[in-house]
Amino acid sequence: MQTSAIEARRRVILGVIFGFGASLSYGVSQVLTRQSLSDVTPIVGSSLALFWGTLGFVLMSFRNLRAPATDFRRGALYFTAGGIFSAMGVMGLFLALERAQVVIVAPISSTNPLFTLVLAAIFLRDVEQLNLRVVAGALLVVAGVIVLTVA
């Protein structure tokens, strides 16, 4: 195998591992959030979660902050918009967990691959490669959510 092919395969494997790690982290987060909502309101809870998440992220990536940015303004704009939508998502999740069972909310909130797929097809046309496997995988996730929620 060529070095570039090995590196590409390594990147895919690491992406899958980090993706499952993120899923595990979000799953633990939702259970802990549901448990804590009897003690604090969703607004306070989401504020605390976002604060500690931001602090943890800054500490983990501190050494990378020294690297010069090629287009800081553009990157900062996209990250700001992403942060706003992320905060809205966390707040919506916390409000949902306050009102419904975690076993119902978690699968419904896991439909985000469908929205990601549609938005990536629109905005990341030149960056992301969408193929039949990716679309089928996203649809299977949503089908699984429907089965879990309805059954």
N, CA and C of each residue as an Amber inpcrd file, in Angstrom:
protein
   453
   0.8300000  -1.1860000   0.0000000   0.0000000   0.0000000   0.0000000
   0.8750000   1.2500000   0.0000000   0.4210000   2.2390000  -0.7040000
   1.1480000   3.4940000  -0.7280000   0.9460000   4.2310000   0.5870000
   1.9000000   5.1010000   0.8880000   1.8390000   5.8560000   2.1350000
   0.5820000   6.7070000   2.2100000   0.1790000   7.3350000   1.1120000
  -1.0140000   8.1850000   1.1440000  -2.2810000   7.3600000   1.3700000
  -2.3360000   6.1500000   0.8170000  -3.5000000   5.2880000   1.0280000
  -3.5610000   4.8200000   2.4780000  -2.4120000   4.5180000   3.0560000
  -2.3640000   4.0980000   4.4550000  -2.7950000   5.2500000   5.3530000
  -2.3100000   6.4360000   5.0490000  -2.6730000   7.6140000   5.8380000
  -4.1690000   7.9080000   5.7250000  -4.7280000   7.7640000   4.5200000
  -6.1620000   8.0020000   4.3290000  -6.9790000   6.9870000   5.1210000
  -6.5760000   5.7430000   5.0940000  -7.2890000   4.7060000   5.8530000
  -7.1800000   4.9680000   7.3540000  -6.0160000   5.3800000   7.8050000
  -5.8020000   5.7070000   9.2210000  -6.7180000   6.8460000   9.6510000
  -6.8460000   7.8520000   8.7990000  -7.7130000   8.9910000   9.1200000
  -9.1690000   8.5530000   9.2340000  -9.6070000   7.6690000   8.3470000
 -10.9890000   7.1780000   8.3980000 -11.2210000   6.3870000   9.6780000
 -10.2810000   5.5090000  10.0190000 -10.4210000   4.7000000  11.2380000
 -10.4610000   5.6010000  12.4700000  -9.5710000   6.5930000  12.5390000
  -9.5840000   7.5270000  13.6690000 -10.8880000   8.3290000  13.7080000
 -11.4030000   8.7030000  12.5430000 -12.6820000   9.4160000  12.4870000
 -13.8150000   8.5830000  13.0550000 -13.8370000   7.3020000  12.7140000
 -14.8770000   6.4060000  13.2340000 -14.7290000   6.2320000  14.7410000
 -13.4990000   6.0470000  15.2040000 -13.2600000   5.8860000  16.6470000
 -13.6960000   7.1380000  17.4040000 -13.2880000   8.3160000  16.9100000
 -13.7020000   9.5580000  17.5750000 -15.2120000   9.7610000  17.4850000
 -15.8280000   9.3430000  16.3880000 -17.2880000   9.4470000  16.2540000
 -18.0020000   8.6020000  17.3000000 -17.5510000   7.3660000  17.4990000
 -18.1550000   6.5270000  18.5350000 -17.8800000   7.0860000  19.9260000
 -16.6840000   7.6510000  20.1140000 -16.3750000   8.2920000  21.4000000
 -17.3090000   9.4600000  21.6710000 -17.5890000  10.2400000  20.6390000
 -18.5220000  11.3590000  20.7830000 -19.9190000  10.8540000  21.1070000
 -20.3400000   9.7830000  20.4440000 -21.6620000   9.2070000  20.7280000
 -21.7490000   8.7290000  22.1660000 -20.7140000   8.0610000  22.6390000
 -20.6920000   7.6010000  24.0210000 -20.7560000   8.7880000  24.9770000
 -19.9780000   9.8190000  24.6940000 -19.9700000  11.0100000  25.5520000
 -21.3350000  11.6800000  25.5830000 -21.9730000  11.8330000  24.4220000
 -23.3010000  12.4430000  24.3810000 -24.3280000  11.5820000  25.1080000
 -24.2130000  10.2660000  24.9800000 -25.1400000   9.3800000  25.6820000
 -25.0170000   9.5190000  27.1870000 -23.7840000   9.5300000  27.6940000
 -23.5510000   9.7270000  29.1290000 -24.0670000  11.0980000  29.5470000
 -23.8060000  12.1030000  28.7280000 -24.2400000  13.4680000  29.0320000
 -25.7520000  13.5510000  29.1830000 -26.4860000  12.8960000  28.3050000
 -27.9460000  12.9760000  28.3570000 -28.5030000  12.3050000  29.6100000
 -27.9110000  11.1860000  29.9990000 -28.3760000  10.5090000  31.2100000
 -28.0670000  11.3610000  32.4350000 -26.8580000  11.9270000  32.4970000
 -26.5050000  12.7910000  33.6290000 -27.3770000  14.0480000  33.6600000
 -27.6660000  14.6000000  32.4890000 -28.5160000  15.7880000  32.4160000
 -29.9070000  15.4830000  32.9400000 -30.4780000  14.3870000  32.5050000
 -31.8290000  14.0130000  32.9570000 -31.8500000  13.8440000  34.4690000
 -30.7970000  13.2600000  35.0130000 -30.7140000  13.0480000  36.4600000
 -30.6320000  14.3760000  37.2070000 -29.9450000  15.3570000  36.6280000
 -29.7050000  16.6110000  37.3460000 -30.8260000  17.6340000  37.1860000
 -31.7530000  17.4260000  36.2660000 -32.7760000  18.4380000  36.0190000
 -33.7820000  18.5770000  37.1540000 -33.7620000  17.6680000  38.1170000
 -34.6230000  17.8590000  39.2820000 -34.0010000  18.8680000  40.2470000
 -32.7000000  19.1590000  40.0620000 -31.9910000  20.0730000  40.9520000
 -31.8180000  21.4700000  40.3680000 -31.7020000  21.5920000  39.0540000
 -31.4810000  22.8940000  38.4110000 -32.4070000  23.0250000  37.2000000
 -32.6140000  24.2560000  36.7490000 -33.4460000  24.4930000  35.5690000
 -32.6390000  24.1870000  34.3050000 -33.3100000  23.9400000  33.1810000
 -32.5940000  23.6710000  31.9350000 -31.6600000  24.8070000  31.5140000
 -32.0460000  26.0520000  31.7660000 -31.1880000  27.1790000  31.3750000
 -29.9010000  27.1690000  32.1830000 -30.0070000  26.9780000  33.4840000
 -28.8180000  26.9280000  34.3300000 -27.9790000  25.7030000  33.9600000
 -28.6370000  24.5770000  33.7730000 -27.9190000  23.3510000  33.4280000
 -27.1730000  23.4610000  32.1090000 -27.8330000  24.0000000  31.0920000
 -27.1560000  24.1250000  29.7980000 -26.0370000  25.1490000  29.8640000
 -26.2230000  26.2140000  30.6280000 -25.1530000  27.2070000  30.7930000
 -23.9300000  26.5800000  31.4630000 -24.1710000  25.8170000  32.5180000
 -23.0620000  25.1420000  33.1880000 -22.3720000  24.1430000  32.2550000
 -23.1610000  23.3670000  31.5290000 -22.5790000  22.3700000  30.6240000
 -21.7490000  23.0370000  29.5400000 -22.2660000  24.1060000  28.9540000
 -21.5170000  24.7970000  27.9040000 -20.2730000  25.4730000  28.4600000
 -20.3610000  26.0430000  29.6600000 -19.1840000  26.6730000  30.2670000
 -18.0790000  25.6470000  30.4840000 -18.4170000  24.5310000  31.1500000
 -17.3990000  23.5290000  31.4410000 -16.9020000  22.8520000  30.1680000
 -17.7800000  22.6750000  29.1990000 -17.3410000  22.1240000  27.9180000
 -16.3670000  23.0520000  27.2120000 -16.6560000  24.3340000  27.2290000
 -15.7600000  25.3110000  26.6060000 -14.4220000  25.3530000  27.3260000
 -14.4500000  25.3800000  28.6440000 -13.2090000  25.4040000  29.4140000
 -12.3750000  24.1500000  29.1340000 -13.0210000  23.0130000  29.1310000
 -12.3090000  21.7680000  28.8360000 -11.7140000  21.7640000  27.4390000
 -12.4810000  22.2670000  26.4910000 -11.9970000  22.3230000  25.1110000
 -10.7820000  23.2340000  24.9910000 -10.8300000  24.3980000  25.6240000
  -9.7100000  25.3390000  25.5650000  -8.4620000  24.7090000  26.1880000
  -8.6300000  24.0510000  27.3210000  -7.4780000  23.4250000  27.9710000
  -6.8840000  22.3030000  27.1260000  -7.7490000  21.5200000  26.4700000
  -7.2480000  20.4200000  25.6420000  -6.5640000  20.9130000  24.3770000
  -6.9890000  22.0390000  23.8600000  -6.4350000  22.5160000  22.5930000
  -5.4990000  23.7110000  22.7670000  -5.0620000  23.9670000  23.9840000
  -4.2680000  25.1580000  24.2630000  -3.0030000  25.2300000  23.4000000
  -2.3200000  24.1180000  23.2230000  -1.0750000  24.1700000  22.4470000
  -1.3310000  24.4690000  20.9740000  -2.5100000  24.1470000  20.4700000
  -2.8270000  24.4310000  19.0710000  -3.2430000  25.8830000  18.8500000
  -3.5070000  26.6170000  19.9300000  -3.9290000  28.0070000  19.7900000
  -2.7890000  28.9050000  19.3210000  -1.5550000  28.4520000  19.4490000
  -0.4000000  29.2470000  19.0310000  -0.2100000  29.2470000  17.5210000
  -0.7700000  28.2630000  16.8350000  -0.6050000  28.1680000  15.3830000
  -1.3120000  29.3330000  14.7000000  -0.6660000  29.9570000  13.7170000
  -1.3110000  31.0910000  13.0370000  -2.4910000  30.6290000  12.1830000
  -3.5280000  31.4140000  12.1870000  -4.7230000  31.1190000  11.3900000
  -4.5710000  31.7740000  10.0190000  -4.9730000  31.0780000   8.9670000
  -4.8540000  31.6430000   7.6190000  -5.8850000  32.7330000   7.3860000
  -7.1060000  32.5200000   7.8440000  -8.1610000  33.5220000   7.7000000
  -8.9850000  33.5200000   8.9850000  -8.4640000  34.1780000  10.0120000
  -9.0700000  34.1130000  11.3420000 -10.4980000  34.6380000  11.3500000
 -10.7470000  35.7410000  10.6720000 -12.0970000  36.3310000  10.7040000
 -13.1410000  35.3770000  10.1480000 -12.8330000  34.7800000   9.0180000
 -13.7840000  33.8520000   8.4020000 -14.0010000  32.6350000   9.3000000
 -12.9140000  32.0760000   9.8200000 -13.0270000  30.9220000  10.7080000
 -13.7890000  31.2530000  11.9710000 -13.5010000  32.4320000  12.5440000
 -14.1870000  32.8510000  13.7680000 -15.6760000  33.0360000  13.5130000
 -16.0410000  33.5420000  12.3500000 -17.4520000  33.7160000  12.0090000
 -18.1720000  32.3740000  11.9530000 -17.5640000  31.3990000  11.2740000
 -18.1830000  30.0790000  11.1860000 -18.2640000  29.4080000  12.5550000
 -17.2070000  29.5120000  13.3580000 -17.2410000  28.9130000  14.6900000
 -18.2590000  29.6020000  15.5850000 -18.4140000  30.8990000  15.4410000
 -19.4190000  31.6260000  16.2190000 -20.8180000  31.1500000  15.8470000
 -21.0760000  31.0620000  14.5580000 -22.3870000  30.5710000  14.1150000
 -22.6040000  29.1340000  14.5840000 -21.5750000  28.3000000  14.4660000
 -21.6840000  26.9250000  14.9370000 -21.9290000  26.8590000  16.4300000
 -21.2790000  27.7340000  17.1810000 -21.4720000  27.7810000  18.6300000
 -22.8800000  28.1920000  19.0100000 -23.4260000  29.1420000  18.2710000
 -24.8010000  29.5800000  18.5410000 -25.7730000  28.4270000  18.3020000
 -25.6080000  27.7340000  17.1720000 -26.4980000  26.6030000  16.8930000
 -26.2720000  25.4620000  17.8840000 -25.0290000  25.2510000  18.2860000
 -24.7360000  24.2190000  19.2730000 -25.3990000  24.5500000  20.6060000
 -25.3120000  25.8040000  21.0180000 -25.9520000  26.2220000  22.2640000
 -27.4680000  26.0560000  22.1770000 -28.0470000  26.3940000  21.0290000
 -29.4880000  26.1980000  20.8450000 -29.8310000  24.7060000  20.9240000
 -28.9790000  23.8730000  20.3670000 -29.2000000  22.4340000  20.4280000
 -29.1230000  21.9020000  21.8460000 -28.1440000  22.3650000  22.6080000
 -28.0080000  21.9340000  24.0020000 -29.2190000  22.3950000  24.8080000
 -29.6210000  23.6330000  24.6120000 -30.7780000  24.1520000  25.3380000
 -32.0380000  23.3620000  24.9710000 -32.2320000  23.1160000  23.6890000
 -33.3910000  22.3260000  23.2680000 -33.3670000  20.9220000  23.8450000
 -32.1900000  20.3150000  23.8720000 -32.0590000  18.9790000  24.4450000
 -32.3850000  18.9930000  25.9400000 -31.8640000  19.9720000  26.6620000
 -32.1310000  20.0500000  28.0900000 -33.6200000  20.2890000  28.3610000
 -34.2570000  21.1470000  27.5700000 -35.6950000  21.3770000  27.7330000
 -36.4860000  20.1070000  27.4310000 -36.0670000  19.3760000  26.4050000
 -36.7420000  18.1180000  26.0700000 -36.5580000  17.0980000  27.1800000
 -35.3430000  17.0100000  27.7320000 -35.0910000  16.0430000  28.8000000
 -35.8510000  16.3810000  30.0740000 -36.1450000  17.6610000  30.2690000
 -36.9260000  18.0600000  31.4330000 -38.3760000  17.5810000  31.3020000
 -38.8600000  17.5030000  30.0720000 -40.2740000  17.2210000  29.8460000
 -40.5790000  15.7660000  29.4740000 -39.5980000  15.0500000  28.9730000
 -39.8690000  13.6880000  28.4990000 -38.7880000  12.7360000  29.0020000
 -39.0580000  11.4550000  28.8630000 -38.1110000  10.4300000  29.2950000
 -36.8820000  10.4350000  28.3960000 -35.7260000  10.1500000  28.9910000
 -34.4730000  10.1390000  28.2430000 -34.4940000   9.0680000  27.1500000
 -35.1970000   7.9650000  27.3670000 -35.2540000   6.9050000  26.3600000
 -36.0780000   7.3190000  25.1420000 -36.8650000   8.3720000  25.2550000
 -37.5970000   8.9310000  24.1170000 -36.8030000  10.0720000  23.4840000
 -36.2700000  10.9540000  24.3170000 -35.5690000  12.1430000  23.8170000
 -34.2720000  11.7700000  23.1000000 -33.5050000  10.8590000  23.6660000
 -32.2060000  10.5190000  23.0890000 -32.3110000  10.0100000  21.6510000
 -33.2090000   9.0630000  21.3550000 -33.3080000   8.6340000  19.9560000
 -33.7840000   9.7420000  19.0160000 -34.7060000  10.5660000  19.4780000
 -35.1910000  11.6470000  18.6200000 -34.0730000  12.6420000  18.3410000
 -33.2970000  12.9650000  19.3670000 -32.1990000  13.9070000  19.1480000
 -31.0900000  13.2960000  18.2990000 -31.1180000  11.9900000  18.1560000
 -30.1150000  11.3160000  17.3260000 -30.4520000  11.3380000  15.8400000
 -31.5090000  12.0430000  15.4760000 -31.8160000  12.1790000  14.0460000
 -30.9430000  13.2400000  13.3870000 -30.0380000  13.8460000  14.1340000
 -29.2080000  14.9020000  13.5650000 -28.4060000  14.4850000  12.3400000
 -28.0450000  13.2010000  12.1200000 -27.3540000  12.8720000  10.8710000
 -28.1690000  13.2120000   9.6190000 -29.4900000  13.1130000   9.7270000
 -30.3260000  13.4400000   8.5770000 -30.2050000  14.9250000   8.2320000
 -30.2630000  15.7760000   9.2500000 -30.1180000  17.2150000   9.0220000
 -28.7050000  17.5530000   8.5480000 -27.7240000  16.8760000   9.1330000
 -26.3380000  17.0890000   8.7220000 -26.1440000  16.7030000   7.2680000
 -26.7320000  15.6060000   6.8590000 -26.6130000  15.1380000   5.4790000
 -27.1920000  16.1530000   4.4990000 -28.3720000  16.6550000   4.7950000
 -29.0150000  17.6340000   3.9160000 -28.2000000  18.9180000   3.8470000
 -27.7680000  19.4150000   5.0020000 -27.0000000  20.6610000   5.0300000
 -25.6260000  20.4950000   4.3840000 -24.9990000  19.3400000   4.5670000
 -23.7050000  19.0930000   3.9170000 -23.8650000  19.0470000   2.4010000
 -24.9670000  18.4630000   1.9320000 -25.2080000  18.4140000   0.4900000
 -25.3790000  19.8150000  -0.0850000 -25.9420000  20.7100000   0.7010000
 -26.1710000  22.0770000   0.2250000 -24.9150000  22.9310000   0.3470000
 -24.2850000  22.9300000   1.5410000 -23.2170000  23.8800000   1.8190000
 -21.8010000  23.3370000   1.6310000 -21.6270000  22.0430000   1.7000000
 -20.2860000  21.4580000   1.6000000 -20.1160000  20.6160000   0.3400000
 -20.7740000  21.0120000  -0.6990000 -20.7710000  20.2660000  -1.9530000
 -19.3530000  20.0000000  -2.4630000 -18.4540000  20.9780000  -2.3120000
 -17.0940000  20.8270000  -2.8240000 -16.1630000  20.1200000  -1.8390000
 -16.5940000  19.9530000  -0.5990000 -15.7250000  19.4000000   0.4340000
 -16.0890000  17.9570000   0.7750000 -17.3610000  17.6810000   0.9250000
 -17.8350000  16.3670000   1.3530000 -18.3130000  15.5400000   0.1600000
 -18.0030000  14.2600000   0.2150000 -18.4400000  13.3390000  -0.8250000
 -19.6680000  12.5730000  -0.3290000 -20.8280000  12.8730000  -0.8910000
 -22.0460000  12.1550000  -0.5320000 -22.2850000  11.0600000  -1.5570000
 -22.4630000   9.8420000  -1.0650000 -22.7290000   8.7250000  -1.9580000
 -23.8970000   7.9100000  -1.4030000 -24.2310000   6.8580000  -2.0920000
 -25.3810000   6.0410000  -1.7020000 -25.2050000   5.4260000  -0.3210000
 -23.9840000   4.9880000   0.0260000 -23.7360000   4.3960000   1.3450000
 -24.0070000   5.3980000   2.4620000 -23.5660000   6.6290000   2.2710000
 -23.7570000   7.6590000   3.2990000 -25.2480000   7.9640000   3.4720000
 -25.9460000   8.1360000   2.3760000 -27.3890000   8.4200000   2.4380000
 -28.1360000   7.2470000   3.0650000 -27.7960000   6.0240000   2.6620000
 -28.4560000   4.8440000   3.2200000 -28.1840000   4.7310000   4.7180000
 -26.9590000   5.0220000   5.1420000 -26.6300000   4.9760000   6.5670000
 -27.4410000   5.9720000   7.3670000 -27.5570000   7.1890000   6.8620000
 -28.3440000   8.2130000   7.5540000 -29.8140000   7.8050000   7.6260000
 -30.3320000   7.2670000   6.5520000 -31.7330000   6.8240000   6.5530000
 -31.9540000   5.6590000   7.5120000 -30.9760000   4.7650000   7.6200000
 -31.0830000   3.6590000   8.5770000 -31.0920000   4.1740000  10.0180000
 -30.3030000   5.1970000  10.2870000 -30.3040000   5.7990000  11.6310000
 -31.6810000   6.3480000  11.9450000 -32.2430000   7.0800000  11.0140000
 -33.5650000   7.6680000  11.2270000 -34.6270000   6.5720000  11.3520000
 -34.5210000   5.5360000  10.5440000 -35.4720000   4.4140000  10.6430000
 -35.3650000   3.7590000  12.0140000 -34.1510000   3.5960000  12.5180000
 -33.9700000   3.0480000  13.8480000 -34.5980000   3.9110000  14.9210000
 -34.4810000   5.2220000  14.7640000 -35.0940000   6.1490000  15.7110000
 -36.6090000   5.9920000  15.6980000 -37.1770000   5.8670000  14.5150000
 -38.6290000   5.7070000  14.4110000 -39.0590000   4.4100000  15.0860000
 -38.3350000   3.3300000  14.8450000 -38.6700000   2.0470000  15.4700000
 -38.5810000   2.1510000  16.9860000 -37.5200000   2.7900000  17.4970000
 -37.3610000   2.9090000  18.9500000 -38.4200000   3.7960000  19.5720000
 -38.7960000   4.8390000  18.8650000 -39.7390000   5.8120000  19.4280000
 -41.1720000   5.3000000  19.3780000 -41.5480000   4.6850000  18.2820000
 -42.9250000   4.2320000  18.0920000 -43.2030000   2.9310000  18.8370000
 -42.2390000   2.0380000  18.8670000 -42.4460000   0.7040000  19.4610000
 -42.5670000   0.7400000  20.9490000
